[in-house]
Amino acid sequence: MNWPGLNPGELRERVTITRPVVTADISGQTVTMTTFLATWARITSTQGKDRIAAGQTTARLPIQVAIHWQVGILPNMQVVARHGTYVVESIENLQEMDVTLVLNCVALGLNG
């Protein structure tokens, strides 16, 4: 069995992982994103896809963000990288060894 570690030389991107925080004021509830973690990561692009739905073509740009294992990261968080902001869709704990996390993300808004 191979150890699921990350090569430190591959961790070239500085990313910030943000989490939603709900605050209430007189006008109702507001969701803001606050910093959860700033770390080094390996970002790998996967194959983008164009999708036609309801007569509109939309592009979907998925990426994988690999980081050292960290407790508390959830699928509703976002990854802010040099080239844009990405929504975390799913999280893989490689070989369930609590060493490496792979965040499967998709571009938010007009990234690219």
MARKOL-782810 format. One record per atom (N, C-alpha, C, O): atom name; z negated, x, y negated. Coordinates in nm, 4 decimals. Example, Ala and Ser with C-alpha at 12.3 -4.5 7.8 and 13.67 -1.06 7.14 Angstrom:
MARKOL-782810
[atom "N" [-0.7800 1.3190 0.5690]],
[atom "CA" [-0.7800 1.2300 0.4500]],
[atom "C" [-0.7800 1.3200 0.3300]],
[atom "O" [-0.8465 1.4236 0.3319]],
[atom "N" [-0.7080 1.2850 0.2250]],
[atom "CA" [-0.7140 1.3670 0.1060]],
[atom "C" [-0.7870 1.2900 -0.0030]],
[atom "O" [-0.8039 1.3409 -0.1138]],
END
This chain:
MARKOL-782810
[atom "N" [0.0000 0.0845 0.1176]],
[atom "CA" [0.0000 0.0000 0.0000]],
[atom "C" [0.0000 0.0889 -0.1238]],
[atom "O" [-0.0775 0.1841 -0.1324]],
[atom "N" [0.0868 0.0576 -0.2192]],
[atom "CA" [0.0942 0.1306 -0.3454]],
[atom "C" [-0.0087 0.0766 -0.4436]],
[atom "O" [-0.0328 -0.0438 -0.4515]],
[atom "N" [-0.0685 0.1684 -0.5179]],
[atom "CA" [-0.1637 0.1293 -0.6206]],
[atom "C" [-0.0864 0.0698 -0.7376]],
[atom "O" [0.0109 0.1306 -0.7821]],
[atom "N" [-0.1258 -0.0475 -0.7898]],
[atom "CA" [-0.0471 -0.1153 -0.8938]],
[atom "C" [-0.0752 -0.0663 -1.0353]],
[atom "O" [-0.0866 -0.1475 -1.1272]],
[atom "N" [-0.0863 0.0621 -1.0541]],
[atom "CA" [-0.1173 0.1148 -1.1861]],
[atom "C" [0.0052 0.1248 -1.2757]],
[atom "O" [0.1184 0.1059 -1.2311]],
[atom "N" [-0.0189 0.1543 -1.4007]],
[atom "CA" [0.0871 0.1724 -1.4985]],
[atom "C" [0.0986 0.3197 -1.5339]],
[atom "O" [-0.0021 0.3886 -1.5501]],
[atom "N" [0.2208 0.3672 -1.5457]],
[atom "CA" [0.2451 0.5021 -1.5918]],
[atom "C" [0.2157 0.5043 -1.7418]],
[atom "O" [0.2781 0.4293 -1.8169]],
[atom "N" [0.1229 0.5877 -1.7870]],
[atom "CA" [0.0881 0.5872 -1.9306]],
[atom "C" [0.2076 0.6132 -2.0214]],
[atom "O" [0.2098 0.5650 -2.1347]],
[atom "N" [0.3068 0.6880 -1.9744]],
[atom "CA" [0.4252 0.7153 -2.0550]],
[atom "C" [0.5122 0.5927 -2.0782]],
[atom "O" [0.5944 0.5911 -2.1698]],
[atom "N" [0.4944 0.4895 -1.9949]],
[atom "CA" [0.5722 0.3665 -2.0115]],
[atom "C" [0.5097 0.2711 -2.1131]],
[atom "O" [0.5752 0.1765 -2.1568]],
[atom "N" [0.3864 0.2941 -2.1505]],
[atom "CA" [0.3168 0.2066 -2.2454]],
[atom "C" [0.3530 0.2495 -2.3868]],
[atom "O" [0.2757 0.3182 -2.4536]],
[atom "N" [0.4713 0.2085 -2.4319]],
[atom "CA" [0.5271 0.2555 -2.5589]],
[atom "C" [0.5137 0.1562 -2.6732]],
[atom "O" [0.5305 0.1931 -2.7894]],
[atom "N" [0.4844 0.0335 -2.6424]],
[atom "CA" [0.4805 -0.0713 -2.7453]],
[atom "C" [0.3367 -0.1103 -2.7757]],
[atom "O" [0.2569 -0.1356 -2.6854]],
[atom "N" [0.3055 -0.1147 -2.9034]],
[atom "CA" [0.1743 -0.1637 -2.9458]],
[atom "C" [0.1876 -0.3137 -2.9650]],
[atom "O" [0.2697 -0.3589 -3.0448]],
[atom "N" [0.1084 -0.3910 -2.8933]],
[atom "CA" [0.1152 -0.5365 -2.9030]],
[atom "C" [-0.0222 -0.5918 -2.9399]],
[atom "O" [-0.1256 -0.5288 -2.9177]],
[atom "N" [-0.0190 -0.7102 -2.9960]],
[atom "CA" [-0.1412 -0.7841 -3.0244]],
[atom "C" [-0.1341 -0.9152 -2.9490]],
[atom "O" [-0.0355 -0.9882 -2.9591]],
[atom "N" [-0.2375 -0.9447 -2.8741]],
[atom "CA" [-0.2458 -1.0720 -2.8029]],
[atom "C" [-0.3354 -1.1630 -2.8849]],
[atom "O" [-0.4494 -1.1287 -2.9161]],
[atom "N" [-0.2818 -1.2801 -2.9196]],
[atom "CA" [-0.3564 -1.3735 -3.0026]],
[atom "C" [-0.3904 -1.4986 -2.9226]],
[atom "O" [-0.3225 -1.5337 -2.8262]],
[atom "N" [-0.4966 -1.5641 -2.9652]],
[atom "CA" [-0.5393 -1.6873 -2.8971]],
[atom "C" [-0.5543 -1.7985 -2.9991]],
[atom "O" [-0.5847 -1.7733 -3.1157]],
[atom "N" [-0.5325 -1.9232 -2.9544]],
[atom "CA" [-0.5468 -2.0345 -3.0484]],
[atom "C" [-0.6939 -2.0673 -3.0737]],
[atom "O" [-0.7761 -2.0670 -2.9821]],
[atom "N" [-0.7243 -2.0953 -3.1986]],
[atom "CA" [-0.8583 -2.1384 -3.2373]],
[atom "C" [-0.8419 -2.2685 -3.3150]],
[atom "O" [-0.7673 -2.2745 -3.4128]],
[atom "N" [-0.9116 -2.3715 -3.2711]],
[atom "CA" [-0.9041 -2.5023 -3.3357]],
[atom "C" [-1.0181 -2.5135 -3.4357]],
[atom "O" [-1.1349 -2.4949 -3.4014]],
[atom "N" [-0.9823 -2.5444 -3.5602]],
[atom "CA" [-1.0835 -2.5670 -3.6627]],
[atom "C" [-1.0624 -2.7067 -3.7190]],
[atom "O" [-0.9506 -2.7582 -3.7226]],
[atom "N" [-1.1689 -2.7648 -3.7616]],
[atom "CA" [-1.1613 -2.8998 -3.8180]],
[atom "C" [-1.2011 -2.8956 -3.9648]],
[atom "O" [-1.2962 -2.8279 -4.0039]],
[atom "N" [-1.1265 -2.9687 -4.0434]],
[atom "CA" [-1.1619 -2.9837 -4.1836]],
[atom "C" [-1.1411 -3.1294 -4.2224]],
[atom "O" [-1.1243 -3.2151 -4.1356]],
[atom "N" [-1.1422 -3.1570 -4.3482]],
[atom "CA" [-1.1343 -3.2946 -4.3951]],
[atom "C" [-1.0004 -3.3606 -4.3607]],
[atom "O" [-0.9928 -3.4828 -4.3479]],
[atom "N" [-0.8947 -3.2797 -4.3458]],
[atom "CA" [-0.7632 -3.3361 -4.3154]],
[atom "C" [-0.7357 -3.3455 -4.1655]],
[atom "O" [-0.6307 -3.3956 -4.1253]],
[atom "N" [-0.8265 -3.2990 -4.0842]],
[atom "CA" [-0.8082 -3.3065 -3.9386]],
[atom "C" [-0.8217 -3.1704 -3.8737]],
[atom "O" [-0.8832 -3.0794 -3.9294]],
[atom "N" [-0.7638 -3.1571 -3.7555]],
[atom "CA" [-0.7736 -3.0324 -3.6819]],
[atom "C" [-0.6541 -2.9420 -3.7117]],
[atom "O" [-0.5408 -2.9878 -3.7264]],
[atom "N" [-0.6831 -2.8136 -3.7200]],
[atom "CA" [-0.5804 -2.7129 -3.7433]],
[atom "C" [-0.5931 -2.6059 -3.6360]],
[atom "O" [-0.7034 -2.5615 -3.6041]],
[atom "N" [-0.4793 -2.5646 -3.5804]],
[atom "CA" [-0.4789 -2.4578 -3.4808]],
[atom "C" [-0.4256 -2.3321 -3.5472]],
[atom "O" [-0.3148 -2.3317 -3.6007]],
[atom "N" [-0.5045 -2.2253 -3.5437]],
[atom "CA" [-0.4613 -2.0960 -3.5950]],
[atom "C" [-0.4695 -1.9942 -3.4827]],
[atom "O" [-0.5503 -2.0081 -3.3908]],
[atom "N" [-0.3863 -1.8926 -3.4902]],
[atom "CA" [-0.3876 -1.7879 -3.3898]],
[atom "C" [-0.4685 -1.6704 -3.4440]],
[atom "O" [-0.4426 -1.6221 -3.5543]],
[atom "N" [-0.5669 -1.6245 -3.3659]],
[atom "CA" [-0.6492 -1.5108 -3.4059]],
[atom "C" [-0.6362 -1.4008 -3.3022]],
[atom "O" [-0.6058 -1.4268 -3.1858]],
[atom "N" [-0.6593 -1.2798 -3.3447]],
[atom "CA" [-0.6449 -1.1639 -3.2561]],
[atom "C" [-0.7484 -1.1681 -3.1450]],
[atom "O" [-0.8680 -1.1842 -3.1693]],
[atom "N" [-0.6993 -1.1530 -3.0225]],
[atom "CA" [-0.7853 -1.1435 -2.9047]],
[atom "C" [-0.7939 -0.9979 -2.8589]],
[atom "O" [-0.9012 -0.9497 -2.8226]],
[atom "N" [-0.6789 -0.9279 -2.8609]],
[atom "CA" [-0.6727 -0.7920 -2.8084]],
[atom "C" [-0.5527 -0.7199 -2.8682]],
[atom "O" [-0.4445 -0.7774 -2.8794]],
[atom "N" [-0.5714 -0.5957 -2.9061]],
[atom "CA" [-0.4601 -0.5088 -2.9447]],
[atom "C" [-0.4563 -0.3960 -2.8421]],
[atom "O" [-0.5580 -0.3315 -2.8165]],
[atom "N" [-0.3386 -0.3722 -2.7833]],
[atom "CA" [-0.3290 -0.2749 -2.6757]],
[atom "C" [-0.1881 -0.2186 -2.6651]],
[atom "O" [-0.0955 -0.2677 -2.7297]],
[atom "N" [-0.1729 -0.1164 -2.5840]],
[atom "CA" [-0.0422 -0.0601 -2.5540]],
[atom "C" [0.0155 -0.1326 -2.4338]],
[atom "O" [-0.0573 -0.1713 -2.3424]],
[atom "N" [0.1476 -0.1507 -2.4346]],
[atom "CA" [0.2116 -0.2286 -2.3284]],
[atom "C" [0.3495 -0.1740 -2.2947]],
[atom "O" [0.4108 -0.1004 -2.3721]],
[atom "N" [0.3959 -0.2128 -2.1767]],
[atom "CA" [0.5352 -0.1898 -2.1374]],
[atom "C" [0.6050 -0.3246 -2.1456]],
[atom "O" [0.5639 -0.4201 -2.0797]],
[atom "N" [0.7105 -0.3327 -2.2261]],
[atom "CA" [0.7846 -0.4578 -2.2406]],
[atom "C" [0.9182 -0.4422 -2.1707]],
[atom "O" [0.9934 -0.3483 -2.1971]],
[atom "N" [0.9466 -0.5360 -2.0808]],
[atom "CA" [1.0712 -0.5353 -2.0062]],
[atom "C" [1.1426 -0.6671 -2.0298]],
[atom "O" [1.0859 -0.7742 -2.0080]],
[atom "N" [1.2667 -0.6590 -2.0742]],
[atom "CA" [1.3462 -0.7810 -2.0915]],
[atom "C" [1.3997 -0.8249 -1.9568]],
[atom "O" [1.4414 -0.7428 -1.8750]],
[atom "N" [1.3981 -0.9535 -1.9350]],
[atom "CA" [1.4623 -1.0086 -1.8163]],
[atom "C" [1.5855 -1.0839 -1.8642]],
[atom "O" [1.6111 -1.0897 -1.9845]],
[atom "N" [1.6600 -1.1399 -1.7749]],
[atom "CA" [1.7870 -1.2010 -1.8119]],
[atom "C" [1.7668 -1.3262 -1.8959]],
[atom "O" [1.7003 -1.4207 -1.8536]],
[atom "N" [1.8249 -1.3258 -2.0153]],
[atom "CA" [1.8202 -1.4426 -2.1022]],
[atom "C" [1.9175 -1.5488 -2.0551]],
[atom "O" [2.0149 -1.5186 -1.9862]],
[atom "N" [1.8913 -1.6725 -2.0920]],
[atom "CA" [1.9760 -1.7837 -2.0493]],
[atom "C" [2.0002 -1.8777 -2.1653]],
[atom "O" [1.9115 -1.9017 -2.2472]],
[atom "N" [2.1222 -1.9310 -2.1715]],
[atom "CA" [2.1515 -2.0394 -2.2640]],
[atom "C" [2.1391 -2.1694 -2.1870]],
[atom "O" [2.1818 -2.1791 -2.0719]],
[atom "N" [2.0809 -2.2681 -2.2507]],
[atom "CA" [2.0593 -2.3961 -2.1835]],
[atom "C" [2.1085 -2.5081 -2.2733]],
[atom "O" [2.0825 -2.5093 -2.3936]],
[atom "N" [2.1804 -2.6023 -2.2128]],
[atom "CA" [2.2272 -2.7179 -2.2876]],
[atom "C" [2.1413 -2.8375 -2.2480]],
[atom "O" [2.1356 -2.8753 -2.1310]],
[atom "N" [2.0752 -2.8960 -2.3465]],
[atom "CA" [1.9907 -3.0131 -2.3229]],
[atom "C" [2.0046 -3.1052 -2.4429]],
[atom "O" [1.9971 -3.0608 -2.5575]],
[atom "N" [2.0245 -3.2299 -2.4172]],
[atom "CA" [2.0389 -3.3315 -2.5220]],
[atom "C" [2.1480 -3.2935 -2.6215]],
[atom "O" [2.1355 -3.3187 -2.7413]],
[atom "N" [2.2556 -3.2323 -2.5703]],
[atom "CA" [2.3684 -3.1975 -2.6544]],
[atom "C" [2.3488 -3.0752 -2.7413]],
[atom "O" [2.4336 -3.0458 -2.8256]],
[atom "N" [2.2378 -3.0021 -2.7228]],
[atom "CA" [2.2120 -2.8824 -2.8018]],
[atom "C" [2.2025 -2.7621 -2.7099]],
[atom "O" [2.1467 -2.7704 -2.6005]],
[atom "N" [2.2568 -2.6511 -2.7548]],
[atom "CA" [2.2474 -2.5264 -2.6803]],
[atom "C" [2.1292 -2.4472 -2.7339]],
[atom "O" [2.1194 -2.4218 -2.8539]],
[atom "N" [2.0406 -2.4090 -2.6447]],
[atom "CA" [1.9258 -2.3278 -2.6841]],
[atom "C" [1.9244 -2.2013 -2.5995]],
[atom "O" [1.9620 -2.2033 -2.4823]],
[atom "N" [1.8815 -2.0931 -2.6591]],
[atom "CA" [1.8696 -1.9661 -2.5873]],
[atom "C" [1.7251 -1.9476 -2.5430]],
[atom "O" [1.6315 -1.9816 -2.6154]],
[atom "N" [1.7092 -1.8941 -2.4250]],
[atom "CA" [1.5761 -1.8666 -2.3706]],
[atom "C" [1.5692 -1.7179 -2.3400]],
[atom "O" [1.6449 -1.6689 -2.2562]],
[atom "N" [1.4804 -1.6456 -2.4059]],
[atom "CA" [1.4679 -1.5017 -2.3892]],
[atom "C" [1.3331 -1.4687 -2.3249]],
[atom "O" [1.2319 -1.4574 -2.3941]],
[atom "N" [1.3323 -1.4534 -2.1923]],
[atom "CA" [1.2067 -1.4173 -2.1258]],
[atom "C" [1.1847 -1.2659 -2.1252]],
[atom "O" [1.2801 -1.1885 -2.1165]],
[atom "N" [1.0600 -1.2252 -2.1345]],
[atom "CA" [1.0227 -1.0843 -2.1232]],
[atom "C" [0.8995 -1.0746 -2.0344]],
[atom "O" [0.8294 -1.1732 -2.0119]],
[atom "N" [0.8743 -0.9538 -1.9845]],
[atom "CA" [0.7510 -0.9255 -1.9128]],
[atom "C" [0.6760 -0.8184 -1.9906]],
[atom "O" [0.7332 -0.7170 -2.0308]],
[atom "N" [0.5481 -0.8424 -2.0109]],
[atom "CA" [0.4619 -0.7487 -2.0827]],
[atom "C" [0.3556 -0.7014 -1.9840]],
[atom "O" [0.2728 -0.7803 -1.9385]],
[atom "N" [0.3582 -0.5726 -1.9513]],
[atom "CA" [0.2609 -0.5162 -1.8577]],
[atom "C" [0.1536 -0.4416 -1.9370]],
[atom "O" [0.1843 -0.3590 -2.0230]],
[atom "N" [0.0275 -0.4722 -1.9065]],
[atom "CA" [-0.0862 -0.4080 -1.9735]],
[atom "C" [-0.1909 -0.3749 -1.8684]],
[atom "O" [-0.1849 -0.4221 -1.7549]],
[atom "N" [-0.2866 -0.2928 -1.9087]],
[atom "CA" [-0.4010 -0.2690 -1.8215]],
[atom "C" [-0.4802 -0.3991 -1.8101]],
[atom "O" [-0.4830 -0.4788 -1.9039]],
[atom "N" [-0.5433 -0.4200 -1.6972]],
[atom "CA" [-0.6144 -0.5444 -1.6680]],
[atom "C" [-0.7171 -0.5747 -1.7762]],
[atom "O" [-0.7897 -0.4865 -1.8219]],
[atom "N" [-0.7215 -0.7001 -1.8156]],
[atom "CA" [-0.8153 -0.7471 -1.9178]],
[atom "C" [-0.8585 -0.8887 -1.8825]],
[atom "O" [-0.7740 -0.9742 -1.8557]],
[atom "N" [-0.9859 -0.9140 -1.8821]],
[atom "CA" [-1.0356 -1.0480 -1.8529]],
[atom "C" [-1.0152 -1.1378 -1.9745]],
[atom "O" [-1.0236 -1.0919 -2.0884]],
[atom "N" [-0.9884 -1.2660 -1.9498]],
[atom "CA" [-0.9841 -1.3642 -2.0563]],
[atom "C" [-0.8477 -1.3998 -2.1104]],
[atom "O" [-0.8384 -1.4846 -2.1991]],
[atom "N" [-0.7413 -1.3388 -2.0609]],
[atom "CA" [-0.6080 -1.3729 -2.1098]],
[atom "C" [-0.5612 -1.4991 -2.0389]],
[atom "O" [-0.5695 -1.5095 -1.9165]],
[atom "N" [-0.5118 -1.5953 -2.1172]],
[atom "CA" [-0.4721 -1.7259 -2.0651]],
[atom "C" [-0.3279 -1.7577 -2.1026]],
[atom "O" [-0.2740 -1.6997 -2.1969]],
[atom "N" [-0.2648 -1.8501 -2.0288]],
[atom "CA" [-0.1257 -1.8838 -2.0569]],
[atom "C" [-0.0981 -1.9455 -2.1942]],
[atom "O" [0.0183 -1.9506 -2.2337]],
[atom "N" [-0.1944 -1.9909 -2.2664]],
[atom "CA" [-0.1664 -2.0502 -2.3986]],
[atom "C" [-0.1724 -1.9475 -2.5113]],
[atom "O" [-0.1660 -1.9840 -2.6287]],
[atom "N" [-0.1845 -1.8204 -2.4768]],
[atom "CA" [-0.1927 -1.7154 -2.5775]],
[atom "C" [-0.0525 -1.6684 -2.6158]],
[atom "O" [0.0464 -1.7075 -2.5538]],
[atom "N" [-0.0456 -1.5840 -2.7189]],
[atom "CA" [0.0817 -1.5299 -2.7643]],
[atom "C" [0.0746 -1.3780 -2.7708]],
[atom "O" [-0.0316 -1.3198 -2.7926]],
[atom "N" [0.1905 -1.3150 -2.7513]],
[atom "CA" [0.2034 -1.1702 -2.7640]],
[atom "C" [0.2864 -1.1437 -2.8896]],
[atom "O" [0.3998 -1.1902 -2.9014]],
[atom "N" [0.2288 -1.0690 -2.9822]],
[atom "CA" [0.2992 -1.0312 -3.1038]],
[atom "C" [0.3407 -0.8859 -3.0872]],
[atom "O" [0.2563 -0.7966 -3.0803]],
[atom "N" [0.4720 -0.8630 -3.0809]],
[atom "CA" [0.5271 -0.7296 -3.0633]],
[atom "C" [0.6104 -0.6928 -3.1845]],
[atom "O" [0.6252 -0.7725 -3.2771]],
[atom "N" [0.6640 -0.5733 -3.1837]],
[atom "CA" [0.7440 -0.5239 -3.2962]],
[atom "C" [0.8646 -0.6127 -3.3235]],
[atom "O" [0.9029 -0.6314 -3.4390]],
[atom "N" [0.9252 -0.6680 -3.2177]],
[atom "CA" [1.0485 -0.7451 -3.2343]],
[atom "C" [1.0286 -0.8955 -3.2334]],
[atom "O" [1.1274 -0.9689 -3.2340]],
[atom "N" [0.9064 -0.9443 -3.2320]],
[atom "CA" [0.8873 -1.0874 -3.2385]],
[atom "C" [0.7589 -1.1343 -3.1729]],
[atom "O" [0.6737 -1.0550 -3.1328]],
[atom "N" [0.7482 -1.2653 -3.1636]],
[atom "CA" [0.6317 -1.3301 -3.1054]],
[atom "C" [0.6752 -1.4037 -2.9796]],
[atom "O" [0.7804 -1.4676 -2.9777]],
[atom "N" [0.5947 -1.3947 -2.8752]],
[atom "CA" [0.6270 -1.4518 -2.7450]],
[atom "C" [0.5094 -1.5341 -2.6943]],
[atom "O" [0.3936 -1.4975 -2.7148]],
[atom "N" [0.5392 -1.6447 -2.6284]],
[atom "CA" [0.4363 -1.7304 -2.5707]],
[atom "C" [0.4142 -1.6880 -2.4256]],
[atom "O" [0.5106 -1.6714 -2.3508]],
[atom "N" [0.2898 -1.6707 -2.3857]],
[atom "CA" [0.2569 -1.6354 -2.2481]],
[atom "C" [0.2701 -1.7609 -2.1625]],
[atom "O" [0.1994 -1.8593 -2.1843]],
[atom "N" [0.3607 -1.7572 -2.0653]],
[atom "CA" [0.3810 -1.8714 -1.9754]],
[atom "C" [0.3006 -1.8579 -1.8473]],
[atom "O" [0.2455 -1.9562 -1.7979]],
[atom "N" [0.2935 -1.7369 -1.7932]],
[atom "CA" [0.2161 -1.7149 -1.6715]],
[atom "C" [0.1671 -1.5712 -1.6687]],
[atom "O" [0.2169 -1.4852 -1.7414]],
[atom "N" [0.0685 -1.5469 -1.5833]],
[atom "CA" [0.0037 -1.4165 -1.5758]],
[atom "C" [-0.0043 -1.3743 -1.4297]],
[atom "O" [-0.0459 -1.4519 -1.3437]],
[atom "N" [0.0362 -1.2502 -1.4026]],
[atom "CA" [0.0271 -1.1963 -1.2673]],
[atom "C" [-0.0756 -1.0833 -1.2666]],
[atom "O" [-0.0660 -0.9896 -1.3459]],
[atom "N" [-0.1729 -1.0924 -1.1779]],
[atom "CA" [-0.2687 -0.9865 -1.1528]],
[atom "C" [-0.2148 -0.9132 -1.0307]],
[atom "O" [-0.2372 -0.9565 -0.9176]],
[atom "N" [-0.1433 -0.8013 -1.0526]],
[atom "CA" [-0.0715 -0.7354 -0.9442]],
[atom "C" [-0.1636 -0.7027 -0.8270]],
[atom "O" [-0.2666 -0.6371 -0.8427]],
[atom "N" [-0.1239 -0.7496 -0.7104]],
[atom "CA" [-0.1962 -0.7316 -0.5844]],
[atom "C" [-0.3421 -0.7765 -0.5921]],
[atom "O" [-0.4242 -0.7363 -0.5096]],
[atom "N" [-0.3742 -0.8596 -0.6912]],
[atom "CA" [-0.5109 -0.9125 -0.7091]],
[atom "C" [-0.6152 -0.8007 -0.7095]],
[atom "O" [-0.7245 -0.8161 -0.6551]],
[atom "N" [-0.5794 -0.6869 -0.7724]],
[atom "CA" [-0.6679 -0.5706 -0.7720]],
[atom "C" [-0.7369 -0.5460 -0.9058]],
[atom "O" [-0.8107 -0.4484 -0.9194]],
[atom "N" [-0.7144 -0.6331 -1.0057]],
[atom "CA" [-0.7765 -0.6178 -1.1375]],
[atom "C" [-0.7491 -0.4806 -1.1992]],
[atom "O" [-0.8387 -0.4162 -1.2537]],
[atom "N" [-0.6215 -0.4369 -1.1891]],
[atom "CA" [-0.5801 -0.3087 -1.2461]],
[atom "C" [-0.4705 -0.3288 -1.3499]],
[atom "O" [-0.4765 -0.2722 -1.4591]],
[atom "N" [-0.3702 -0.4096 -1.3157]],
[atom "CA" [-0.2549 -0.4310 -1.4024]],
[atom "C" [-0.2282 -0.5796 -1.4176]],
[atom "O" [-0.2311 -0.6542 -1.3197]],
[atom "N" [-0.2022 -0.6228 -1.5408]],
[atom "CA" [-0.1604 -0.7599 -1.5670]],
[atom "C" [-0.0155 -0.7587 -1.6135]],
[atom "O" [0.0242 -0.6743 -1.6939]],
[atom "N" [0.0625 -0.8522 -1.5626]],
[atom "CA" [0.1986 -0.8735 -1.6116]],
[atom "C" [0.2014 -1.0122 -1.6731]],
[atom "O" [0.1780 -1.1122 -1.6053]],
[atom "N" [0.2304 -1.0167 -1.8027]],
[atom "CA" [0.2380 -1.1426 -1.8755]],
[atom "C" [0.3844 -1.1833 -1.8818]],
[atom "O" [0.4661 -1.1125 -1.9406]],
[atom "N" [0.4177 -1.2963 -1.8219]],
[atom "CA" [0.5530 -1.3497 -1.8271]],
[atom "C" [0.5616 -1.4360 -1.9510]],
[atom "O" [0.4927 -1.5375 -1.9621]],
[atom "N" [0.6470 -1.3952 -2.0452]],
[atom "CA" [0.6522 -1.4586 -2.1759]],
[atom "C" [0.7923 -1.5064 -2.2084]],
[atom "O" [0.8902 -1.4658 -2.1457]],
[atom "N" [0.7999 -1.5937 -2.3079]],
[atom "CA" [0.9284 -1.6415 -2.3588]],
[atom "C" [0.9232 -1.6355 -2.5107]],
[atom "O" [0.8190 -1.6593 -2.5718]],
[atom "N" [1.0385 -1.6031 -2.5712]],
[atom "CA" [1.0461 -1.5878 -2.7164]],
[atom "C" [1.0090 -1.7166 -2.7877]],
[atom "O" [1.0412 -1.8261 -2.7416]],
[atom "N" [0.9417 -1.7024 -2.8994]],
[atom "CA" [0.9012 -1.8159 -2.9812]],
[atom "C" [0.9844 -1.8148 -3.1084]],
[atom "O" [0.9869 -1.7148 -3.1802]],
[atom "N" [1.0516 -1.9236 -3.1364]],
[atom "CA" [1.1282 -1.9334 -3.2605]],
[atom "C" [1.2561 -1.8546 -3.2568]],
[atom "O" [1.3293 -1.8588 -3.1579]],
[atom "N" [1.2846 -1.7814 -3.3654]],
[atom "CA" [1.4121 -1.7143 -3.3839]],
[atom "C" [1.4052 -1.5652 -3.3531]],
[atom "O" [1.4631 -1.4855 -3.4269]],
[atom "N" [1.3366 -1.5250 -3.2471]],
[atom "CA" [1.3304 -1.3840 -3.2088]],
[atom "C" [1.4674 -1.3364 -3.1648]],
[atom "O" [1.5549 -1.4157 -3.1301]],
[atom "N" [1.4839 -1.2064 -3.1670]],
[atom "CA" [1.6046 -1.1517 -3.1091]],
[atom "C" [1.6553 -1.0301 -3.1748]],
[atom "O" [1.7575 -0.9756 -3.1332]],
END
